[in-house]
Amino acid sequence: MIGVSSNTSAAEKLEYLKTDWSFKGIFGKFDRGALQRGYQVYTEVCSSCHSMKYLSYRNLAEKGGPEFSEAQAKAIAASFEVTDGPNSDGEMFTRPGKLSDKFVMPYENVKAAQAANGGAYPPDMSVLVKARGGGVDYIYSLLQGYDEPPVGVTLDEGVYYNKYMYGNKIKMSNPLSDGIVEYSDGTISSVEQMSKDVTTFLMWAAEPHLETRHKMGFKAIIYLIILTILVYFSMKKIWSRVETEV
Amino acid sequence: MSDHNYTPSSKVGKWFNDRLPLLTLANHLTDYPTPKNLNYWWTFGGILTFCLITQIVTGLTLAMHYIAHADMAFESVEHIMRDVNYGWLIRYIHANGASMFFLAVYIHIFRSLFYGSYKSPREIIWIIGIIIYLLMMAAAFMGYVLPWGQMSFWGATVITNLFSAIPLVGEGIVTWLWGGYSVDNPTLTRFFTLHYLIPFLILGLVVLHIWALHVPGNNNPVGIDIKKPSKDTVPFHPYIVIKDGFALLMFMIVFAFFVFYTPNILGHADNYIEADPLVTPAHIVPEWYLLPFYAILRSVPDKLLGVIAMLSAILILAVLPWLDTSKIRSAVFRPLYKQFYWILVADVLILGYVGAMPAEGLYLLIARVATAYYFLHFLVILPILGFKEKTLPMPLSITEPILGGSPNLAVAKNKESLDK
């Protein structure tokens, strides 16, 4: 009734592709390697169109995230050019990025993004996983859902067929192909692998405190259960006075 | 109320209490004679107090970081989720807390319906309760607008547009509510103000609700009047305090599970998309706790009549004490009412379900039947039932059913002896 995936009402009801997500479940944690690889996929593929405006470079080194070393995160930040200013002359200037900077956006503004993408705005990816009914399974499936259109389906210029997209028509061309990214840790970059890695990265981006949340939740619930048991026996003891009295 | 004269033992206490009888009040609250047969459905009053306080405390904290501006609200919520220390925790408690609050209030209301707690002499308690419920809905609706996501924006647009159904002045009222010609920044800032205000109004009404309760005292599962204090009662402290505490802890476990493990399941994914006046979501649905009323609204083809039906569905509850003509309070002794009670529960659940579905085809038909039945229950069945129903014999005191086990058992025994 509630929180159901809004994408299931697509013309054809298609089960999302399933995979084992390490961050699901009570003890769920992110796979550090997947997060780092996922960041690589994001930077080398997605980030040319999709912004991630709520993330900062410092987040990449924070606990519970990809956990790049601080030096690595600094190097990543420095590889981007950031517009800053105005300086004392009143001029804007560019400088290498710092840890405290937000992720650099691919376009100046929404209009520029639309103009460059045939009128469609590539959505910001900061909370994308939470903004789609099917969540991670949907994104994971979508990335692998590109196909030749079935007979009878005609596509306009710049529109692609995707099995999992709402209405099956998507303005994003298939972003992934085997080997498009070269992983430094030796993992083979199949489309499936990259989809999983980047989706894991997007999950972290949307829920950066997921690991803390799971850990704290476990402690909180254990604490509550113990306290509940203690209170239960106190209650029995107190109420025993009444039952004998009656 | 058993206001026996209370004198503080210390001199300072007496001096203070003669000038402001706070200690007398505290004494009244701890000694307050409570029926000893209250079951766990009665613990939800305490649970609701906890919910209100939780919402106020987390809400105050969120308000320190939230920015009520159409251009910054969404971003400030993300700031809370990412950069404020434990901001994610506070926000998830607040967001899920609203759902928990409604879960508890629905149990509380349906407990009252089952045991006839709204009947004389407790009508005022009941009416205050309905006002609290209305204010809760207003607060929840406006709170849902604050993150300024797609569902916030479009939910606000749909609900405020309902006022345009009012003849002649409708359009003007909507413009006045919006503070402009569409839902925009002025709407957001006034919703924030009211969302901040309403919980304190609720708090005041809760004090009145409890005050009014303490005049006749609690109803109980048997639904008979009892002498207070007597063998049928126990002092509120420690008996009820510990029992309420135990129930509250179990409730908190469920609450914690939502907060820590499925914090977004009760919300809508679209609300993580920033509000965009140019893009309408495929389905605009309110939060789950408003769905039955949403179903009633949409089941009527005419807009104005739909709004009237929806409002009547809530306001009809306020006159319930006079619609229910039965003198017997508890459904335990009303075999027919008990069945109609469960049909009503099913009816409201069905309304909630179809409220989440598109208003077309079979869903619309079901919504119409369920809406008709809802009103039938209150306007026809309840008034007639009071005259027609053959109720079961009542025990004389609640000590009797307690000795015999459950009230039902005592009644069964009672019946047996009558049959002989």
Contacts between the chains, C-beta under 8 A, distances in Angstrom:
chain1	res1	chain2	res2	distance
A	1	B	288	6.4
A	1	B	291	7.4
A	1	B	352	6.8
A	1	B	353	5.7
A	1	B	356	4.8
A	2	B	265	7.2
A	2	B	266	5.7
A	2	B	268	8.0
A	2	B	287	7.9
A	2	B	288	4.4
A	2	B	356	6.8
A	3	B	264	6.9
A	3	B	265	4.4
A	3	B	266	6.0
A	3	B	267	6.5
A	3	B	268	6.9
A	3	B	269	7.6
A	4	B	356	7.8
A	5	B	269	7.6
A	6	B	268	7.7
A	6	B	269	6.2
A	6	B	270	6.9
A	6	B	281	7.8
A	6	B	282	6.4
A	6	B	283	6.6
A	9	B	282	7.1
A	9	B	283	7.9
A	26	B	261	6.5
A	54	B	75	7.2
A	54	B	78	4.5
A	54	B	79	7.9
A	54	B	82	6.5
A	59	B	82	7.7
A	123	B	273	7.5
A	126	B	78	6.8
A	127	B	78	7.0
A	127	B	272	4.6
A	130	B	264	6.0
A	130	B	269	6.5
A	130	B	272	4.3
A	131	B	269	5.6
A	131	B	270	7.0
A	131	B	272	3.7
A	131	B	273	4.8
A	132	B	269	5.7
A	133	B	269	4.8
A	135	B	269	7.7
A	166	B	282	7.8
A	206	B	272	7.7
A	208	B	82	5.8
A	209	B	81	7.8
A	209	B	82	7.8
A	209	B	88	4.8
A	213	B	88	6.7
A	213	B	89	7.4
A	213	B	92	7.9
A	213	B	260	5.6
A	213	B	263	7.6
A	214	B	260	6.9
A	214	B	261	7.4
A	216	B	89	7.4
A	216	B	260	6.6
A	217	B	256	6.5
A	217	B	257	7.7
A	217	B	259	7.2
A	217	B	260	2.5
A	217	B	261	5.8
A	218	B	260	7.8
A	220	B	256	5.2
A	220	B	260	6.6
A	221	B	253	6.1
A	221	B	256	5.3
A	221	B	257	6.7
A	221	B	260	7.2
A	224	B	249	6.0
A	224	B	252	5.6
A	224	B	253	5.0
A	224	B	256	6.2
A	225	B	253	6.5
A	227	B	249	5.9
A	228	B	246	6.8
A	228	B	249	4.2
A	228	B	250	6.0
A	228	B	253	6.8
A	231	B	242	6.7
A	231	B	245	5.6
A	231	B	246	4.8
A	231	B	249	5.9
A	232	B	246	5.7
A	234	B	242	6.0
A	235	B	242	4.5
A	235	B	243	5.8
A	235	B	245	7.8
A	235	B	246	5.1
A	238	B	238	5.4
A	238	B	239	6.3
A	238	B	242	5.4
A	239	B	239	6.5
A	239	B	242	7.9
A	239	B	243	7.5
A	242	B	36	6.0
A	242	B	234	5.8
A	242	B	239	6.8
A	246	B	36	7.9
A	246	B	231	6.6
A	246	B	399	6.1
A	246	B	402	6.3
A	246	B	403	6.8
